Amino acid sequence: MSKNLFSTSWLVSYEAKRQTSNRKKSMHKAVTLGDWENPQKRSAHRIALDILEKKPELIEGQQEHYAQVRIFYHFECHNPELYDLLHATPNGGMRTKATAGKMKAEGQKSGYPDMSLDAPKGSYHGMRLELKVAKNSITSAQKNMLNALSAQGYYCVLAYGHEEAIAAIEQYWGLPDRSVLPPHPNDHKWKVKQ
């Protein structure tokens, strides 16, 4: 057997193939990163909805997740100013015990509403929305938190499904100064009677 296992011509050919392969990989990365860097092109919300469209079975057990994705995608497309002030609170979901412990140590509160709109409108400091789907019921911790936030001057609402949530958020967003909203149809499910 020769000391030089690879011929010079083989080595030159191998290097050329490797460089071509690396160029293709970097070009692919650039296209992929471009999609994430330009939210108007394909946002995380749009990507999630595209995946759901291809695999509708993913919605099983994740109806609330996809309802929330639809809400954020709606405002991303139709009201960017509102979208910039709307955010989610990651209270639910499956986590390891270690991650759950870290989140509690960082200040995560049980029962905090799913979404917050940090924009004062009417007579309110901001809006907090608890999202439910189908027949999911609100927990006592969620009721307590909605009542506490409402007492502090936040507009709080319990919405079932993405359409009801979008309507409630749009109604709040259009509220004139020093105005209050009429009672929401779901208020009786969480509000303490005074």
VEXDRENMAR-345383 format. One record per residue (C-alpha): x negated, y, z negated; residue number from 1; residue in three letters. Coordinates in nm, 2 decimals, padded with zeros to 4 digits. Each point is the difference from the previous one (the first is absolute). Layout:
N
[palum [X Y Z] NUM "ALA"]
...
This chain:
194
[palum [00.00 00.00 00.00] 1 "MET"]
[palum [-00.13 00.34 00.09] 2 "SER"]
[palum [-00.08 00.26 -00.27] 3 "LYS"]
[palum [00.22 00.26 00.18] 4 "ASN"]
[palum [00.35 -00.15 -00.01] 5 "LEU"]
[palum [00.16 00.27 00.21] 6 "PHE"]
[palum [-00.13 00.12 00.33] 7 "SER"]
[palum [-00.05 00.37 00.07] 8 "THR"]
[palum [00.28 00.00 00.26] 9 "SER"]
[palum [00.24 -00.16 -00.25] 10 "TRP"]
[palum [-00.09 00.26 -00.27] 11 "LEU"]
[palum [00.06 00.29 00.24] 12 "VAL"]
[palum [00.34 -00.15 00.11] 13 "SER"]
[palum [00.10 -00.06 -00.37] 14 "TYR"]
[palum [-00.08 00.36 -00.09] 15 "GLU"]
[palum [00.20 00.14 00.29] 16 "ALA"]
[palum [00.30 -00.21 -00.10] 17 "LYS"]
[palum [-00.03 00.11 -00.36] 18 "ARG"]
[palum [-00.01 00.37 00.09] 19 "GLN"]
[palum [00.30 -00.03 00.22] 20 "THR"]
[palum [00.19 -00.18 -00.27] 21 "SER"]
[palum [-00.09 00.27 -00.26] 22 "ASN"]
[palum [00.12 00.27 00.24] 23 "ARG"]
[palum [00.33 -00.18 00.04] 24 "LYS"]
[palum [00.04 -00.03 -00.38] 25 "LYS"]
[palum [-00.08 00.37 -00.06] 26 "SER"]
[palum [00.24 00.11 00.28] 27 "MET"]
[palum [00.27 -00.22 -00.16] 28 "HIS"]
[palum [-00.07 00.16 -00.34] 29 "LYS"]
[palum [00.02 00.35 00.14] 30 "ALA"]
[palum [00.35 -00.07 00.15] 31 "VAL"]
[palum [00.12 -00.16 -00.32] 32 "THR"]
[palum [-00.13 00.29 -00.21] 33 "LEU"]
[palum [00.15 00.25 00.24] 34 "GLY"]
[palum [00.35 -00.14 -00.07] 35 "ASP"]
[palum [-00.05 00.06 -00.38] 36 "TRP"]
[palum [-00.16 00.34 00.04] 37 "GLU"]
[palum [00.28 00.14 00.21] 38 "ASN"]
[palum [00.33 -00.05 -00.20] 39 "PRO"]
[palum [00.21 00.13 00.29] 40 "GLN"]
[palum [-00.13 -00.29 00.21] 41 "LYS"]
[palum [00.07 -00.29 -00.24] 42 "ARG"]
[palum [00.05 00.05 -00.37] 43 "SER"]
[palum [-00.01 -00.26 -00.27] 44 "ALA"]
[palum [00.38 00.02 -00.01] 45 "HIS"]
[palum [00.03 -00.06 00.37] 46 "ARG"]
[palum [-00.25 -00.29 -00.01] 47 "ILE"]
[palum [00.21 -00.16 -00.28] 48 "ALA"]
[palum [00.32 00.04 00.19] 49 "LEU"]
[palum [-00.16 -00.14 00.32] 50 "ASP"]
[palum [-00.12 -00.30 -00.19] 51 "ILE"]
[palum [00.35 -00.05 -00.15] 52 "LEU"]
[palum [00.15 00.03 00.35] 53 "GLU"]
[palum [-00.23 -00.28 00.12] 54 "LYS"]
[palum [00.06 -00.22 -00.31] 55 "LYS"]
[palum [00.35 00.08 -00.14] 56 "PRO"]
[palum [-00.03 -00.28 -00.25] 57 "GLU"]
[palum [-00.25 00.22 -00.19] 58 "LEU"]
[palum [00.30 00.20 -00.14] 59 "ILE"]
[palum [00.10 -00.29 -00.23] 60 "GLU"]
[palum [-00.06 00.11 -00.35] 61 "GLY"]
[palum [-00.15 00.33 00.12] 62 "GLN"]
[palum [00.32 00.19 00.09] 63 "GLN"]
[palum [-00.08 00.29 -00.24] 64 "GLU"]
[palum [-00.36 00.03 00.13] 65 "HIS"]
[palum [00.12 00.03 00.36] 66 "TYR"]
[palum [00.28 00.24 -00.09] 67 "ALA"]
[palum [-00.26 00.22 -00.16] 68 "GLN"]
[palum [-00.23 -00.03 00.31] 69 "VAL"]
[palum [00.30 00.11 00.22] 70 "ARG"]
[palum [00.06 00.30 -00.23] 71 "ILE"]
[palum [-00.36 00.12 00.03] 72 "PHE"]
[palum [-00.01 -00.06 00.37] 73 "TYR"]
[palum [00.32 00.20 00.05] 74 "HIS"]
[palum [-00.15 00.30 -00.17] 75 "PHE"]
[palum [-00.34 -00.04 00.16] 76 "GLU"]
[palum [00.17 00.03 00.34] 77 "CYS"]
[palum [00.28 00.25 -00.08] 78 "HIS"]
[palum [-00.12 00.22 -00.28] 79 "ASN"]
[palum [-00.38 00.01 -00.05] 80 "PRO"]
[palum [00.02 00.28 -00.25] 81 "GLU"]
[palum [00.23 -00.21 -00.23] 82 "LEU"]
[palum [-00.21 -00.31 00.08] 83 "TYR"]
[palum [-00.31 00.17 -00.13] 84 "ASP"]
[palum [00.16 00.05 -00.34] 85 "LEU"]
[palum [00.17 -00.34 -00.03] 86 "LEU"]
[palum [-00.19 -00.29 -00.16] 87 "HIS"]
[palum [00.06 -00.34 -00.14] 88 "ALA"]
[palum [-00.08 -00.13 -00.35] 89 "THR"]
[palum [-00.13 -00.36 00.02] 90 "PRO"]
[palum [00.17 -00.15 -00.30] 91 "ASN"]
[palum [00.14 -00.32 00.15] 92 "GLY"]
[palum [-00.16 -00.28 00.19] 93 "GLY"]
[palum [-00.21 -00.31 -00.08] 94 "MET"]
[palum [-00.33 00.06 -00.17] 95 "ARG"]
[palum [-00.25 -00.19 -00.19] 96 "THR"]
[palum [00.00 00.05 -00.38] 97 "LYS"]
[palum [-00.33 00.18 00.02] 98 "ALA"]
[palum [00.13 00.25 00.26] 99 "THR"]
[palum [00.33 00.05 -00.20] 100 "ALA"]
[palum [-00.21 00.07 -00.31] 101 "GLY"]
[palum [-00.22 00.25 00.18] 102 "LYS"]
[palum [00.31 00.18 00.13] 103 "MET"]
[palum [00.16 00.02 -00.34] 104 "LYS"]
[palum [-00.33 00.13 -00.14] 105 "ALA"]
[palum [-00.01 00.27 00.27] 106 "GLU"]
[palum [00.34 00.12 -00.11] 107 "GLY"]
[palum [00.26 -00.19 00.21] 108 "GLN"]
[palum [00.34 00.03 -00.17] 109 "LYS"]
[palum [00.26 -00.27 00.01] 110 "SER"]
[palum [00.32 00.12 00.17] 111 "GLY"]
[palum [-00.14 00.30 00.18] 112 "TYR"]
[palum [00.20 00.07 00.32] 113 "PRO"]
[palum [-00.12 -00.14 00.33] 114 "ASP"]
[palum [-00.04 00.33 00.18] 115 "MET"]
[palum [-00.07 00.36 -00.10] 116 "SER"]
[palum [00.05 00.31 00.21] 117 "LEU"]
[palum [-00.21 00.27 -00.16] 118 "ASP"]
[palum [00.18 00.31 00.13] 119 "ALA"]
[palum [00.22 00.22 -00.21] 120 "PRO"]
[palum [00.34 00.05 00.16] 121 "LYS"]
[palum [00.31 00.16 -00.13] 122 "GLY"]
[palum [-00.02 00.00 -00.38] 123 "SER"]
[palum [-00.22 -00.31 -00.01] 124 "TYR"]
[palum [-00.38 -00.04 -00.06] 125 "HIS"]
[palum [-00.01 -00.29 00.25] 126 "GLY"]
[palum [00.18 -00.33 00.10] 127 "MET"]
[palum [-00.05 -00.35 -00.13] 128 "ARG"]
[palum [00.17 -00.29 00.18] 129 "LEU"]
[palum [00.05 -00.36 -00.11] 130 "GLU"]
[palum [00.05 -00.23 00.30] 131 "LEU"]
[palum [00.20 -00.32 -00.01] 132 "LYS"]
[palum [00.12 -00.24 00.27] 133 "VAL"]
[palum [00.31 -00.22 00.02] 134 "ALA"]
[palum [00.12 -00.09 -00.35] 135 "LYS"]
[palum [-00.32 00.07 -00.19] 136 "ASN"]
[palum [00.08 00.16 -00.33] 137 "SER"]
[palum [-00.19 00.28 -00.18] 138 "ILE"]
[palum [-00.19 -00.10 -00.31] 139 "THR"]
[palum [00.04 00.16 -00.34] 140 "SER"]
[palum [-00.36 00.14 00.03] 141 "ALA"]
[palum [00.10 00.16 00.34] 142 "GLN"]
[palum [00.32 00.15 -00.15] 143 "LYS"]
[palum [-00.19 00.14 -00.30] 144 "ASN"]
[palum [-00.27 00.16 00.23] 145 "MET"]
[palum [00.26 00.15 00.24] 146 "LEU"]
[palum [00.19 00.15 -00.30] 147 "ASN"]
[palum [-00.33 00.14 -00.15] 148 "ALA"]
[palum [-00.11 00.15 00.33] 149 "LEU"]
[palum [00.35 00.15 00.06] 150 "SER"]
[palum [-00.01 00.16 -00.34] 151 "ALA"]
[palum [-00.33 00.16 00.10] 152 "GLN"]
[palum [00.16 00.17 00.30] 153 "GLY"]
[palum [-00.06 -00.25 00.28] 154 "TYR"]
[palum [00.26 -00.11 00.24] 155 "TYR"]
[palum [00.02 -00.38 -00.04] 156 "CYS"]
[palum [00.19 -00.23 00.23] 157 "VAL"]
[palum [00.06 -00.38 00.02] 158 "LEU"]
[palum [00.03 -00.09 00.37] 159 "ALA"]
[palum [00.09 -00.33 00.16] 160 "TYR"]
[palum [-00.18 -00.06 00.33] 161 "GLY"]
[palum [-00.20 00.23 00.22] 162 "HIS"]
[palum [00.29 00.18 00.16] 163 "GLU"]
[palum [00.15 00.11 -00.34] 164 "GLU"]
[palum [-00.35 00.11 -00.12] 165 "ALA"]
[palum [-00.07 00.20 00.32] 166 "ILE"]
[palum [00.34 00.18 -00.03] 167 "ALA"]
[palum [-00.07 00.08 -00.37] 168 "ALA"]
[palum [-00.35 00.13 00.07] 169 "ILE"]
[palum [00.12 00.21 00.29] 170 "GLU"]
[palum [00.29 00.14 -00.21] 171 "GLN"]
[palum [-00.25 00.10 -00.27] 172 "TYR"]
[palum [-00.25 00.15 00.25] 173 "TRP"]
[palum [00.27 00.23 00.14] 174 "GLY"]
[palum [00.12 00.12 -00.34] 175 "LEU"]
[palum [00.02 00.39 -00.03] 176 "PRO"]
[palum [-00.18 00.18 -00.28] 177 "ASP"]
[palum [00.16 -00.03 -00.35] 178 "ARG"]
[palum [00.25 -00.26 00.12] 179 "SER"]
[palum [00.08 -00.34 -00.14] 180 "VAL"]
[palum [00.11 -00.31 00.18] 181 "LEU"]
[palum [00.34 -00.16 -00.07] 182 "PRO"]
[palum [-00.01 -00.34 -00.19] 183 "PRO"]
[palum [-00.13 -00.28 00.22] 184 "HIS"]
[palum [00.23 -00.30 00.04] 185 "PRO"]
[palum [-00.25 -00.23 -00.19] 186 "ASN"]
[palum [-00.05 00.23 -00.30] 187 "ASP"]
[palum [00.23 -00.21 -00.21] 188 "HIS"]
[palum [-00.24 -00.29 00.03] 189 "LYS"]
[palum [-00.28 00.18 -00.19] 190 "TRP"]
[palum [00.11 00.34 -00.15] 191 "LYS"]
[palum [00.07 00.03 -00.37] 192 "VAL"]
[palum [00.33 00.16 -00.05] 193 "LYS"]
[palum [-00.03 00.32 -00.19] 194 "GLN"]
